[in-house]
Amino acid sequence: MKTIVKGLLSAIVASVLATQAMAQDTVLRVSSWLPPSHPIVRDMILPWGEDVAAATEGRVKLQLLDAPLGPPPAHMDLALAGAADITYGVHDYTPGRFSLHQVVQLPFLADSAAVASVAYWRVYEKHLAGAEEHKGVQVLGLFTHGPGLIYLRDKAPSPLADLAGAKLRVAGPMTAAMTSSLGMTPVQAPAPQSYEILSGGIVDGTYFPAESIPFFKITDELSHGLRAPGGLYNISFFMVMNKGAFDRLSEADQAAIMALSGEAFALRAGKAWDAADEKGYASMEGKVTITDATEADIATLTGATSSLFDSVKSAYAAKGVEYDSTMASLKAEIETLESQ
């Protein structure tokens, strides 16, 4: 009888411990506005989630929701409100809310998303975090896409001065301003509409990193691309977590997550985008001619984009952040990373 009772007690204790362990497990809901096949989801967030689960011994897992909880511009607020535990987005999608990210979106900075993204995170920690533009959420990662190009349907991209009057789909305020300065017409349209507006002749071209050309299935709608050293532009992304959800985790699990986030996530994201860009260029071979900007083109671009640097400097002054030292740090980090 004692043996039976002892066995029952052991079973009960084991059951209670198992229940407690299950109760401590956390499932973090991720709202995603891109399809699962996009590199941000497939090659960045999901592998990061797998590593988080492993590092926390299964106590913290990610659940990619079947549908986004709101449009792309809403995803910072979704994380703030706790409607989703983790979200990602583009800083430019909420104009006026963010401005310090613009420093990494300026032209001619880096030829690699990995270099730009890691340098960006280091500069964020050193110069930008104190401004609290992401107040209320736990910042898990900041990163950029690969160097941006101009792609055209049926026009040669060089000399650039000959493109005056062309209509281009723009990728945010910075490319819109650059397009206008170049004497072209910016057309605001979401990236998923690129095929429709290109095939319909509504625009003459578009801004994109190489990855996006096959992803949005517009290779056959283009004939040329113009590439400049360091890229014509970059786009800044964030990945954030609801602060309450983060604070409810144990200190050990918080530490495990942050060890995989920050600079580590920036490097993961940048490498993934560089790989996707390589595939993008490969898919365009024999279909889209990539032309490197001539000295005359670069002079034209430099003149057309000088006002962008002044605009970013003014935005920094408005936030009380030193622009010159931030830009110097960004360039120094990029130089260091490129030499490694």
C-alpha positions in Angstrom: 0.0 0.0 0.0 2.8 2.4 0.9 4.4 1.7 -2.4 1.1 2.5 -4.2 0.7 5.8 -2.3 4.3 6.7 -2.9 3.8 6.1 -6.6 0.6 8.2 -6.7 2.3 11.1 -4.8 5.2 11.0 -7.3 2.8 11.0 -10.2 0.9 14.0 -8.7 4.1 15.9 -8.0 5.3 15.2 -11.6 2.0 16.4 -13.0 2.1 19.6 -10.9 5.6 20.4 -12.0 4.8 19.7 -15.6 1.7 22.0 -15.4 3.8 24.7 -13.8 6.4 24.4 -16.5 3.7 24.6 -19.2 2.2 27.7 -17.5 5.6 29.4 -17.7 5.9 28.8 -21.4 5.3 32.0 -23.4 4.0 32.2 -27.0 4.8 35.6 -28.6 2.4 36.5 -31.4 4.0 38.1 -34.4 1.9 40.3 -36.7 3.4 40.2 -40.2 2.2 42.3 -43.2 4.5 40.6 -45.7 4.0 37.0 -47.1 5.9 34.2 -45.3 8.1 33.9 -48.4 9.6 37.3 -48.0 13.2 37.4 -46.7 12.2 39.5 -43.7 9.9 36.7 -42.5 11.5 33.6 -43.9 15.2 34.4 -43.4 15.2 36.8 -40.5 12.3 36.6 -38.1 11.4 32.9 -38.2 15.0 31.7 -37.8 15.5 34.2 -35.0 12.4 32.8 -33.4 13.8 29.3 -33.7 17.0 30.4 -32.0 15.0 32.1 -29.2 13.1 28.9 -28.6 16.4 27.0 -28.4 18.1 29.6 -26.2 15.2 29.6 -23.7 14.9 25.8 -23.7 11.5 26.0 -25.3 10.0 28.5 -22.7 9.6 31.2 -25.3 8.2 30.5 -28.8 7.0 32.6 -31.7 3.6 32.3 -33.4 3.4 33.9 -36.8 -0.2 35.1 -37.1 -2.1 33.9 -40.2 -3.0 37.5 -41.1 -1.7 40.9 -40.2 -3.6 42.7 -37.4 -3.5 46.0 -39.3 -1.9 47.7 -42.3 1.9 48.2 -42.4 1.9 51.7 -40.9 0.0 50.5 -37.8 2.5 48.0 -36.7 4.4 50.1 -34.2 1.1 51.0 -32.5 0.1 47.3 -32.5 3.2 46.5 -30.5 2.6 49.5 -28.2 -0.9 48.5 -27.4 -0.1 44.8 -27.0 -2.4 43.7 -29.8 0.7 41.8 -31.0 3.7 40.9 -29.0 6.2 41.4 -31.8 5.9 43.5 -34.9 8.2 44.9 -37.6 7.9 47.9 -40.0 9.4 50.7 -42.0 10.1 53.9 -40.1 9.0 56.0 -43.1 5.5 54.6 -43.0 4.7 56.9 -40.1 6.0 60.3 -41.2 6.6 62.7 -38.4 6.9 60.0 -35.7 10.5 59.1 -36.6 13.3 61.2 -38.1 16.6 60.0 -36.7 16.6 56.8 -38.9 17.0 59.0 -41.9 20.8 59.2 -41.4 21.1 55.6 -42.6 18.9 56.1 -45.6 21.1 58.7 -47.2 22.9 57.8 -50.5 26.4 56.5 -51.1 26.9 54.9 -47.6 27.4 51.1 -48.0 27.4 48.4 -50.6 26.2 45.8 -48.2 23.0 45.5 -46.1 25.0 43.6 -43.4 27.5 46.4 -43.1 24.9 49.1 -43.1 22.7 47.3 -40.6 25.4 46.5 -38.1 26.8 50.1 -38.3 23.3 51.4 -37.9 22.7 49.4 -34.7 26.0 50.6 -33.2 25.2 54.2 -34.0 21.7 53.8 -32.6 23.1 52.5 -29.3 25.6 55.3 -29.1 23.8 58.3 -30.4 20.1 57.7 -31.0 18.5 55.5 -28.3 18.5 58.3 -25.8 16.1 60.3 -28.0 13.5 57.6 -27.2 11.8 57.6 -30.6 10.8 54.0 -29.9 9.5 54.8 -26.4 7.1 52.2 -25.0 8.5 49.2 -26.8 11.5 46.9 -26.5 13.7 47.5 -29.6 14.8 44.1 -30.8 16.4 45.1 -34.1 17.1 47.8 -36.6 18.3 47.1 -40.1 18.3 48.3 -43.7 17.7 46.6 -47.0 20.4 46.4 -49.6 21.6 49.3 -51.7 18.8 50.9 -53.7 18.8 51.3 -57.5 16.7 53.0 -60.1 15.0 50.6 -62.5 13.5 51.7 -65.8 11.0 50.1 -68.2 12.5 51.2 -71.6 14.8 54.1 -71.0 18.6 54.0 -70.7 19.6 55.1 -67.2 22.8 56.9 -68.2 23.4 59.8 -68.7 21.1 60.4 -65.7 20.4 64.0 -66.8 18.5 62.6 -69.8 15.8 61.1 -67.5 14.3 64.5 -66.8 10.5 64.2 -66.9 10.4 60.5 -66.2 7.9 59.2 -63.7 9.3 57.0 -60.9 7.6 55.0 -58.2 9.3 56.3 -55.0 10.2 54.4 -51.8 9.5 57.1 -49.3 10.1 60.8 -48.6 13.9 60.7 -49.3 13.6 59.1 -52.8 10.6 61.4 -53.5 12.8 64.4 -52.8 15.7 63.0 -54.8 13.4 62.3 -57.8 12.1 65.8 -57.8 15.6 67.3 -57.5 16.6 65.2 -60.5 13.8 66.8 -62.6 11.7 63.6 -62.6 8.2 63.1 -61.2 7.8 61.0 -58.0 4.7 58.7 -57.9 3.7 57.4 -54.5 2.5 53.8 -54.7 3.0 50.7 -52.4 5.6 48.2 -53.5 3.0 45.4 -54.2 1.4 47.7 -56.8 4.7 47.9 -58.8 3.7 45.3 -61.4 0.4 47.0 -62.0 1.8 50.5 -62.5 4.8 49.4 -64.5 2.8 47.1 -66.9 0.2 49.7 -67.3 2.7 52.4 -68.2 1.7 54.6 -65.3 5.3 55.0 -64.3 8.6 54.8 -66.3 10.5 53.1 -63.5 10.9 52.4 -59.8 13.3 52.4 -56.9 14.2 49.0 -55.4 17.0 46.9 -54.0 17.8 43.9 -56.3 15.9 41.5 -54.1 12.6 43.1 -54.8 12.7 42.8 -58.6 12.0 39.0 -58.7 10.0 39.1 -55.5 7.4 41.5 -56.9 7.6 39.7 -60.3 8.5 42.8 -62.3 11.7 41.5 -64.1 9.9 41.3 -67.4 8.6 44.9 -67.0 12.1 46.4 -66.8 15.0 46.8 -69.1 17.7 48.7 -67.2 18.9 49.5 -63.7 21.2 52.2 -62.5 23.6 51.4 -59.6 25.7 53.8 -57.7 28.5 53.2 -55.1 27.0 52.9 -51.7 23.5 52.8 -53.1 21.2 55.5 -54.1 19.2 55.1 -50.9 18.4 52.5 -48.1 15.2 51.9 -46.2 15.3 51.6 -42.4 13.3 48.9 -40.7 12.5 48.1 -37.0 11.6 45.0 -35.1 10.0 45.7 -31.7 8.3 43.9 -28.8 5.5 45.0 -26.5 7.3 46.2 -23.3 4.8 44.5 -21.0 5.3 41.1 -22.8 9.0 41.5 -22.5 8.9 42.5 -18.8 6.8 39.4 -18.0 9.6 37.1 -19.1 12.2 35.9 -16.6 15.5 37.8 -16.5 17.2 34.7 -18.0 14.8 34.6 -21.0 15.1 38.4 -21.5 18.9 38.0 -21.6 18.6 35.1 -24.0 16.4 37.1 -26.4 18.6 40.2 -26.3 21.7 38.2 -26.9 20.1 37.2 -30.3 18.8 40.7 -30.9 20.4 44.1 -31.4 23.6 43.8 -33.3 23.2 40.0 -33.7 19.9 40.5 -35.4 21.2 43.4 -37.5 23.9 41.1 -38.8 21.4 38.3 -39.4 19.0 40.6 -41.3 21.8 42.2 -43.3 23.3 38.9 -44.4 19.8 37.6 -45.4 19.2 40.7 -47.5 22.6 40.6 -49.1 21.9 36.9 -50.1 18.5 37.9 -51.4 20.1 40.7 -53.5 22.6 38.3 -55.0 19.7 36.0 -56.1 17.9 39.1 -57.4 20.9 40.1 -59.6 21.2 36.5 -60.8 17.5 36.4 -61.8 17.9 39.6 -63.8 20.9 38.3 -65.9 20.1 38.5 -69.6 16.9 40.4 -68.9 17.7 43.6 -67.1 20.9 45.5 -67.8 22.6 46.9 -64.7 24.6 50.0 -65.5 27.1 51.5 -63.0 26.8 55.3 -62.6 29.4 57.3 -64.5 31.4 60.1 -62.9 29.0 62.5 -64.6 26.0 60.6 -63.2 27.5 60.6 -59.7 28.1 64.4 -60.0 24.4 64.8 -61.0 23.3 62.6 -58.0 25.5 64.4 -55.6 24.1 67.8 -56.6 20.5 66.5 -56.5 20.9 64.9 -53.0 22.9 67.5 -51.2 19.7 69.0 -49.8 18.8 65.6 -48.3 21.8 65.8 -46.0 20.8 69.3 -44.9 17.2 68.1 -44.3 18.4 65.3 -42.1 20.7 67.6 -40.2 17.7 69.9 -39.5 15.7 66.9 -38.3 18.5 66.0 -35.9 18.6 69.5 -34.5 14.9 69.5 -33.9 15.3 66.3 -31.8 18.4 67.7 -29.9 20.7 65.1 -31.4 24.1 66.0 -32.8 24.1 65.1 -36.5 27.8 65.6 -37.4 29.1 63.2 -34.8 26.3 60.7 -35.6 27.2 60.8 -39.3 30.9 60.6 -38.5 30.3 57.5 -36.3 28.2 55.9 -39.0 30.8 56.3 -41.7 33.6 55.2 -39.3 31.6 52.0 -38.4 30.9 51.3 -42.1 34.6 51.7 -42.9 35.6 49.4 -40.1 33.1 46.8 -41.0 34.0 46.9 -44.7 37.7 46.4 -43.9 37.0 43.3 -41.9 
